[in-house]
Amino acid sequence: MADAEPATRSSPNRRDLTTGPIGSTLLAFALPTLGSSILQSLNGSINSAWVGRLIGEDALAATANANMTVFVLTAFTFGFSMASSILIGQAFGRRNLDAARRAFGTAFGFFGLLGIAVAVAGWFLSPYVLRLLGTPPEAVPLADDYLRIIFLGMPPAILLVLLMMSLRGSGDSLTPLWFMGLSVLLDSGLNPLFIAGIGPFPRLGIAGSATATVIANWVALAGLIAYLYLRDLPLRLRGAELAYLKPAGGCLRTIVFKGFPMGLQMIVISVSSLVLVGLVNSYGVHTTAAYGVTMQLWTYIQMPAMAFGAAVSSMTAQNIGADRWNRVARITRLGVVQTLAITALLIGLFTLFDRPALSLFLGTASPALPIAQRIQLLATWSFLVFGITLVLFGTVRANGAVMGPLVILAIGLLPVRLGFAYFAQPWLGADALWLSFPASTIVNLALAVAYYKSGHWRRARIGTPAAQPQEAATAPI
């Protein structure tokens, strides 16, 4: 089989990220990724609303506890998928379609086995997991009903994430958007039908919400695989290539060892968030409610940074694979500019209309409203700094440098953010909690810029090494 089959299969949605103008290509590639993130967040919000309105607060608490477990599992799935996406991106940059299919086959076979193992283990261990999380006793039966079914949907959920990120690695960010839309449409539409037993649908209560999610995942996965073959997309496997589904040792080791630190970053973020929530709770229910509502809006404000960070990673990976290091610094610079522009626009709108936006959740007479306005005034601007950091992380990860971002993030979120939030309270009161966000993001940015400028990340490797011109090693952001 040829070593370097050109990756030129026709696909209306796939872009060659190694040629042409960088700015417009990056923007056109990142916006569908941003759209996918928005759809996913909206889906979670809509489903929570259905559960809360149709079943009640106990069910809402049950799903919240169960979803903590799902978050941990999907965090590591994200890490492994990102590693696979980078391998695929570099292979496409080298025009080595066979290497891309080998990486994809290994990842798909591994994730398929992993998903089945998680589903089986989760079905039997669900009560013990909920007990470990300290789920309130009154919510355990509901949470167990929900979590067992959600575990059955982990195989398609895991494979769907992998497929979408692999397609982005190949230069196609539009196809994942369409199938994310299909999944969201089915999930949010079927939720009330299965919960309440509307029409021919059985009344399943909280289990109905999980059932809707599982059905949506399976249908979206089947549809995406069918589309892969019907449109003859580059990553489809045929004939002898189906043997690539048997995980290959070297490729699998790369995916696991590079993916684990990226998944661990999500765990660091969640640990920091949980500890901070404990500190917020000490100020009473109004402060807790204000913080919770502000976090709902922050979810959308940070999406551009996450989308452009992922887009920069995919684009950089292809250019590294193509040995076009002269484009890497420009991709990073334009990624920073575009992230700042869109994030600043969102922050500006949120600042101008903070009261009506927050009132949607709290009501205009809520005592939590002025607290929420104070939080957003002190902390929301820090997501501009956060955006620059994520773009830099996207660049260095594209070459396989995954430990640096993990260490930097851990320093910023654990000793800096939590330390500032805890020790500054005697002087600043609750403001110390909100100011801990800019404190940590500024430290993270300083460390990320220093790491990027050092050039150490250029010596990392994921996949086949590419030569690095000396002049590229000192290119500015």
C-alpha positions as CSV (number, residue, x, y, z in Angstrom):
1,M,0.0,0.0,0.0
2,A,1.3,3.4,-0.9
3,D,2.9,5.4,1.9
4,A,1.6,8.8,0.8
5,E,-1.7,8.6,-1.0
6,P,-2.8,12.2,-1.7
7,A,-5.7,13.2,0.5
8,T,-7.7,14.7,-2.3
9,R,-11.0,12.8,-2.1
10,S,-13.8,15.2,-2.9
11,S,-15.8,16.6,0.0
12,P,-17.8,19.8,-0.2
13,N,-17.2,20.6,3.5
14,R,-13.5,19.7,3.8
15,R,-10.9,22.4,3.6
16,D,-7.1,22.2,2.9
17,L,-5.8,24.1,5.9
18,T,-2.2,24.3,4.6
19,T,-2.8,26.7,1.7
20,G,-4.6,29.9,0.9
21,P,-5.3,32.9,3.2
22,I,-5.0,32.0,6.8
23,G,-7.4,34.5,8.4
24,S,-10.5,33.7,6.3
25,T,-9.8,30.0,6.3
26,L,-9.4,29.9,10.1
27,L,-12.6,31.9,10.6
28,A,-14.6,29.7,8.2
29,F,-13.3,26.6,9.9
30,A,-13.8,27.8,13.5
31,L,-17.4,29.2,13.2
32,P,-19.0,25.8,12.6
33,T,-17.1,24.4,15.7
34,L,-18.5,27.4,17.7
35,G,-22.0,26.5,16.4
36,S,-21.6,22.9,17.5
37,S,-20.6,24.1,21.0
38,I,-23.6,26.4,21.3
39,L,-26.0,23.7,20.2
40,Q,-24.5,21.2,22.7
41,S,-24.9,23.7,25.6
42,L,-28.5,24.6,24.5
43,N,-29.3,20.9,24.5
44,G,-28.2,20.6,28.1
45,S,-30.2,23.6,29.1
46,I,-33.4,22.5,27.3
47,N,-33.2,19.0,28.8
48,S,-32.7,20.3,32.3
49,A,-35.7,22.5,31.8
50,W,-37.8,19.5,30.7
51,V,-36.7,17.4,33.7
52,G,-37.3,20.3,36.2
53,R,-40.7,21.2,34.8
54,L,-42.1,17.8,34.1
55,I,-40.7,15.8,37.1
56,G,-39.4,18.3,39.7
57,E,-36.4,19.4,41.7
58,D,-35.5,16.0,43.0
59,A,-35.1,14.7,39.4
60,L,-33.1,17.8,38.5
61,A,-30.7,17.1,41.4
62,A,-30.5,13.5,40.3
63,T,-29.5,14.3,36.7
64,A,-27.0,16.9,38.0
65,N,-25.2,14.2,40.2
66,A,-25.3,11.6,37.4
67,N,-24.0,14.1,34.9
68,M,-20.9,14.7,37.0
69,T,-19.9,11.1,36.3
70,V,-20.6,11.5,32.6
71,F,-18.5,14.7,32.6
72,V,-15.4,12.9,34.0
73,L,-15.7,10.1,31.4
74,T,-16.2,12.6,28.5
75,A,-13.3,14.6,29.7
76,F,-10.9,11.8,29.0
77,T,-12.8,11.0,25.8
78,F,-12.1,14.5,24.7
79,G,-8.4,14.2,25.5
80,F,-8.1,10.9,23.5
81,S,-10.1,12.3,20.6
82,M,-8.0,15.5,20.5
83,A,-4.8,13.3,20.3
84,S,-6.4,11.3,17.4
85,S,-7.5,14.5,15.7
86,I,-3.9,15.9,15.8
87,L,-2.5,12.6,14.4
88,I,-5.1,12.8,11.6
89,G,-4.4,16.4,11.0
90,Q,-0.7,16.0,10.6
91,A,-1.2,13.0,8.3
92,F,-3.5,15.1,6.1
93,G,-0.8,17.8,6.1
94,R,1.7,15.3,4.8
95,R,-0.9,14.2,2.2
96,N,-0.6,10.7,3.7
97,L,-4.2,9.5,3.6
98,D,-3.2,5.9,4.6
99,A,-1.6,7.2,7.8
100,A,-4.8,9.2,8.6
101,R,-7.0,6.2,8.1
102,R,-4.7,4.0,10.2
103,A,-4.9,6.6,13.1
104,F,-8.7,6.9,12.7
105,G,-9.1,3.1,12.5
106,T,-7.0,2.6,15.7
107,A,-8.9,5.3,17.5
108,F,-12.4,4.0,16.4
109,G,-11.6,0.4,17.3
110,F,-10.2,1.4,20.7
111,F,-13.1,3.8,21.5
112,G,-15.6,1.2,20.5
113,L,-14.1,-1.3,22.9
114,L,-13.8,1.4,25.6
115,G,-17.4,2.4,25.1
116,I,-18.7,-1.1,25.6
117,A,-16.6,-1.6,28.7
118,V,-17.9,1.6,30.2
119,A,-21.5,0.7,29.4
120,V,-21.2,-2.7,31.1
121,A,-19.3,-1.5,34.1
122,G,-21.5,1.5,34.5
123,W,-24.7,-0.5,34.5
124,F,-23.5,-2.6,37.4
125,L,-21.5,0.1,39.3
126,S,-24.0,2.9,39.1
127,P,-25.3,2.8,42.7
128,Y,-21.7,2.7,44.0
129,V,-20.7,5.6,41.8
130,L,-23.6,7.7,43.1
131,R,-22.7,6.8,46.7
132,L,-19.1,7.8,46.1
133,L,-20.3,11.2,44.8
134,G,-22.3,11.8,48.0
135,T,-25.6,12.0,46.2
136,P,-28.5,12.9,48.5
137,P,-30.3,9.7,49.6
138,E,-33.7,11.0,48.3
139,A,-32.2,11.5,44.8
140,V,-30.3,8.2,44.6
141,P,-33.2,6.1,43.1
142,L,-33.9,8.7,40.4
143,A,-30.2,9.2,39.7
144,D,-29.6,5.5,39.4
145,D,-32.5,5.0,36.9
146,Y,-31.1,7.9,34.8
147,L,-27.4,7.0,35.1
148,R,-27.8,3.3,34.1
149,I,-29.5,4.2,30.8
150,I,-27.0,7.0,30.2
151,F,-24.2,4.4,30.5
152,L,-25.9,2.3,27.8
153,G,-25.5,5.3,25.5
154,M,-21.8,5.8,26.2
155,P,-20.6,3.8,23.2
156,P,-22.4,6.0,20.6
157,A,-21.6,9.1,22.6
158,I,-17.9,8.3,22.7
159,L,-17.7,7.3,19.0
160,L,-19.7,10.4,18.0
161,V,-17.2,12.7,19.7
162,L,-14.3,10.8,18.1
163,L,-15.9,11.0,14.6
164,M,-16.6,14.7,14.9
165,M,-13.1,15.6,16.1
166,S,-11.5,13.3,13.5
167,L,-13.4,15.1,10.7
168,R,-12.2,18.4,12.1
169,G,-8.7,17.1,12.0
170,S,-9.2,16.3,8.3
171,G,-10.3,19.9,7.7
172,D,-14.1,19.4,7.8
173,S,-15.9,21.3,10.6
174,L,-19.3,21.6,8.8
175,T,-20.3,18.0,8.8
176,P,-20.0,17.7,12.6
177,L,-22.2,20.8,12.9
178,W,-25.0,19.2,10.9
179,F,-24.9,16.0,12.9
180,M,-24.6,17.8,16.2
181,G,-27.8,19.6,15.1
182,L,-29.5,16.3,14.4
183,S,-28.6,14.9,17.8
184,V,-29.8,18.1,19.6
185,L,-33.0,18.1,17.7
186,L,-33.8,14.5,18.5
187,D,-32.7,14.7,22.2
188,S,-34.5,17.9,23.1
189,G,-37.6,16.9,21.0
190,L,-37.9,13.3,22.4
191,N,-37.2,14.3,26.1
192,P,-40.8,15.5,26.9
193,L,-42.4,12.7,24.9
194,F,-40.6,9.9,26.9
195,I,-40.8,11.7,30.2
196,A,-44.5,12.4,30.1
197,G,-45.6,9.6,27.8
198,I,-47.1,11.8,25.2
199,G,-48.9,10.1,22.3
200,P,-47.6,6.6,21.5
201,F,-44.5,7.0,23.7
202,P,-44.3,5.2,27.1
203,R,-44.2,7.3,30.2
204,L,-40.7,6.7,31.6
205,G,-40.2,9.6,33.9
206,I,-36.5,10.5,34.5
207,A,-35.5,7.3,32.6
208,G,-37.3,8.8,29.6
209,S,-34.8,11.8,29.5
210,A,-31.9,9.4,29.4
211,T,-33.6,7.2,26.8
212,A,-34.1,10.3,24.5
213,T,-30.4,11.1,24.8
214,V,-29.4,7.5,24.0
215,I,-31.6,7.3,21.0
216,A,-30.3,10.7,19.7
217,N,-26.7,9.5,20.1
218,W,-27.3,6.2,18.3
219,V,-29.2,7.9,15.4
220,A,-26.6,10.7,15.0
221,L,-23.8,8.1,15.0
222,A,-25.5,5.9,12.5
223,G,-26.3,8.9,10.3
224,L,-22.7,10.2,10.4
225,I,-21.2,6.8,9.5
226,A,-23.7,6.4,6.6
227,Y,-22.8,9.9,5.4
228,L,-19.1,9.1,5.7
229,Y,-19.6,6.2,3.2
230,L,-22.3,7.8,1.0
231,R,-20.1,10.8,0.3
232,D,-16.9,8.7,0.2
233,L,-15.2,11.0,2.8
234,P,-11.5,10.5,3.1
235,L,-11.7,8.8,6.6
236,R,-14.0,5.9,5.5
237,L,-12.4,2.4,5.7
238,R,-13.1,-0.2,3.0
239,G,-11.8,-3.7,2.2
240,A,-8.4,-4.4,3.6
241,E,-8.5,-1.0,5.5
242,L,-11.1,-2.5,7.9
243,A,-8.1,-4.2,9.5
244,Y,-7.1,-0.8,10.8
245,L,-9.9,-1.1,13.3
246,K,-7.7,-3.4,15.3
247,P,-5.8,-0.9,17.5
248,A,-2.2,-0.7,16.4
249,G,0.3,-0.7,19.3
250,G,2.4,2.4,18.4
251,C,-0.5,4.6,17.3
252,L,-2.6,3.5,20.3
253,R,0.2,4.4,22.7
254,T,0.5,7.8,21.2
255,I,-3.3,8.4,21.5
256,V,-3.3,7.3,25.1
257,F,-0.2,9.0,26.4
258,K,-0.9,12.2,24.6
259,G,-4.6,12.1,25.2
260,F,-4.5,11.4,28.9
261,P,-2.9,14.8,29.9
262,M,-5.5,16.6,27.8
263,G,-8.3,14.8,29.5
264,L,-6.7,15.5,32.8
265,Q,-6.9,19.2,32.1
266,M,-10.7,18.9,32.2
267,I,-10.5,17.2,35.6
268,V,-8.3,20.1,36.9
269,I,-10.9,22.5,35.8
270,S,-13.7,20.6,37.5
271,V,-11.8,20.2,40.8
272,S,-11.1,23.9,40.9
273,S,-14.7,24.7,40.1
274,L,-16.0,22.3,42.8
275,V,-13.7,23.8,45.5
276,L,-14.7,27.4,44.5
277,V,-18.4,26.5,44.7
278,G,-17.8,25.4,48.3
279,L,-16.3,28.8,49.1
280,V,-19.2,30.6,47.3
281,N,-21.8,28.5,49.3
282,S,-20.4,30.0,52.5
283,Y,-21.8,33.4,51.6
284,G,-25.4,32.1,51.5
285,V,-28.1,31.2,49.0
286,H,-28.3,34.5,47.2
287,T,-24.6,34.6,46.4
288,T,-24.7,30.9,45.3
289,A,-27.7,31.6,43.0
290,A,-25.9,34.7,41.6
291,Y,-22.8,32.8,40.9
292,G,-24.7,29.9,39.3
293,V,-26.6,32.2,36.9
294,T,-23.4,34.1,36.0
295,M,-21.7,30.7,35.2
296,Q,-24.6,29.9,32.8
297,L,-23.8,33.0,30.8
298,W,-20.0,32.5,31.0
299,T,-20.6,29.1,29.3
300,Y,-21.4,31.0,26.1
301,I,-18.8,33.8,26.6
302,Q,-16.0,31.2,26.7
303,M,-17.2,29.3,23.7
304,P,-15.3,31.4,21.1
305,A,-12.0,30.8,22.9
306,M,-12.7,27.0,23.0
307,A,-13.8,26.9,19.3
308,F,-10.8,28.9,18.0
309,G,-8.4,27.0,20.2
310,A,-9.6,23.8,18.6
311,A,-9.6,25.3,15.1
312,V,-6.0,26.6,15.6
313,S,-5.0,23.2,16.8
314,S,-6.4,21.4,13.7
315,M,-5.0,24.0,11.3
316,T,-1.5,24.0,13.0
317,A,-1.4,20.2,13.0
318,Q,-2.0,20.1,9.2
319,N,0.7,22.7,8.6
320,I,3.2,21.0,10.8
321,G,2.5,17.8,9.0
322,A,3.1,19.6,5.7
323,D,6.3,21.1,7.1
324,R,5.0,24.6,6.7
325,W,6.3,26.0,9.9
326,N,6.4,29.5,8.5
327,R,2.6,29.6,8.7
328,V,2.3,28.4,12.3
329,A,3.1,31.8,14.0
330,R,0.6,33.5,11.7
331,I,-2.1,31.0,12.4
332,T,-1.5,31.6,16.2
333,R,-1.5,35.4,15.8
334,L,-4.7,35.5,13.7
335,G,-6.3,33.0,16.0
336,V,-5.6,35.3,19.0
337,V,-7.0,38.4,17.1
338,Q,-10.2,36.6,16.0
339,T,-10.8,35.1,19.4
340,L,-10.4,38.5,21.1
341,A,-12.7,40.2,18.6
342,I,-15.6,37.8,19.1
343,T,-15.1,37.4,22.8
344,A,-14.9,41.1,23.3
345,L,-18.2,41.5,21.4
346,L,-19.9,39.0,23.6
347,I,-18.5,40.6,26.8
348,G,-19.6,44.0,25.6
349,L,-23.1,42.9,24.9
350,F,-23.3,41.1,28.3
351,T,-22.0,44.2,30.1
352,L,-24.5,46.5,28.3
353,F,-27.5,44.2,28.9
354,D,-26.4,42.4,32.1
355,R,-29.5,43.2,34.0
356,P,-32.0,41.9,31.5
357,A,-29.8,38.9,30.8
358,L,-29.5,38.0,34.4
359,S,-33.1,38.7,35.1
360,L,-34.1,36.0,32.7
361,F,-32.9,33.5,35.4
362,L,-33.3,35.5,38.6
363,G,-36.2,37.9,38.1
364,T,-35.9,41.7,38.4
365,A,-36.7,41.8,42.1
366,S,-34.3,39.0,43.2
367,P,-31.7,40.0,45.9
368,A,-29.2,37.9,44.0
369,L,-29.4,40.2,40.9
370,P,-27.0,43.0,42.2
371,I,-24.6,40.3,43.4
372,A,-24.6,38.7,39.9
373,Q,-23.9,42.1,38.4
374,R,-21.0,42.6,40.7
375,I,-19.6,39.2,39.7
376,Q,-19.7,39.9,36.0
377,L,-18.2,43.4,36.5
378,L,-15.2,42.0,38.3
379,A,-14.6,38.7,36.5
380,T,-16.1,38.5,33.0
381,W,-13.4,40.5,31.3
382,S,-10.9,37.8,32.3
383,F,-12.2,35.6,29.5
384,L,-10.4,37.8,27.0
385,V,-7.1,36.7,28.7
386,F,-8.4,33.1,28.8
387,G,-9.0,33.2,25.1
388,I,-5.4,34.1,24.3
389,T,-4.2,31.2,26.5
390,L,-6.4,28.6,24.8
391,V,-5.1,29.6,21.3
392,L,-1.5,29.2,22.5
393,F,-2.4,25.9,24.0
394,G,-4.0,24.9,20.7
395,T,-0.8,25.6,18.8
396,V,1.6,23.8,21.1
397,R,-0.7,20.8,21.4
398,A,-0.8,20.4,17.7
399,N,2.9,19.3,17.8
400,G,2.3,16.9,20.7
401,A,3.3,19.2,23.6
402,V,0.6,18.3,26.1
403,M,2.3,18.3,29.5
404,G,3.2,22.0,29.4
405,P,-0.4,23.2,29.0
406,L,-1.5,20.8,31.8
407,V,1.1,22.1,34.3
408,I,0.4,25.7,33.4
409,L,-3.4,25.2,33.8
410,A,-2.9,23.4,37.1
411,I,-0.8,26.2,38.5
412,G,-3.3,28.8,37.5
413,L,-6.4,27.1,38.7
414,L,-5.3,25.4,41.9
415,P,-2.7,27.3,43.9
416,V,-3.3,30.7,42.2
417,R,-7.1,30.8,41.8
418,L,-8.0,28.8,44.9
419,G,-5.2,30.4,47.0
420,F,-6.3,33.9,46.0
421,A,-9.9,33.1,46.6
422,Y,-9.2,31.7,50.1
423,F,-6.5,34.0,51.5
424,A,-7.7,37.3,50.1
425,Q,-11.1,37.0,51.7
426,P,-10.2,38.7,55.0
427,W,-9.4,41.9,53.0
428,L,-11.7,41.7,50.0
429,G,-14.6,39.6,51.3
430,A,-16.6,37.9,48.5
431,D,-14.9,40.0,45.9
432,A,-11.8,37.8,46.4
433,L,-13.7,34.9,44.9
434,W,-14.6,36.9,41.7
435,L,-11.1,38.5,41.4
436,S,-9.5,35.1,41.6
437,F,-10.6,34.6,37.9
438,P,-8.5,37.4,36.5
439,A,-5.7,36.6,38.9
440,S,-5.5,33.0,37.6
441,T,-6.0,33.8,33.9
442,I,-3.2,36.5,34.0
443,V,-0.8,34.0,35.5
444,N,-1.9,31.3,33.0
445,L,-1.3,33.7,30.1
446,A,2.1,34.8,31.3
447,L,3.2,31.2,31.7
448,A,1.7,30.2,28.3
449,V,3.4,33.0,26.5
450,A,6.7,32.1,28.2
451,Y,6.3,28.5,27.2
452,Y,5.3,29.4,23.6
453,K,8.3,31.8,23.2
454,S,10.7,29.3,24.7
455,G,10.3,27.0,21.7
456,H,10.5,23.8,23.8
457,W,7.1,22.7,22.5
458,R,8.6,22.5,19.0
459,R,10.7,19.5,20.1
460,A,7.7,17.5,21.1
461,R,6.4,14.9,18.7
462,I,3.2,13.3,17.8
463,G,3.3,11.2,14.7
464,T,6.0,11.5,12.1
465,P,8.6,14.2,12.7
466,A,8.8,17.1,10.3
467,A,11.8,19.3,9.8
468,Q,11.8,22.6,11.5
469,P,13.4,25.6,9.8
470,Q,15.6,27.5,12.2
471,E,13.9,30.8,11.5
472,A,10.5,29.3,12.5
473,A,11.8,28.6,16.0
474,T,11.9,32.2,17.0
475,A,8.8,33.5,15.1
476,P,6.8,36.0,17.1
477,I,3.1,35.4,18.0
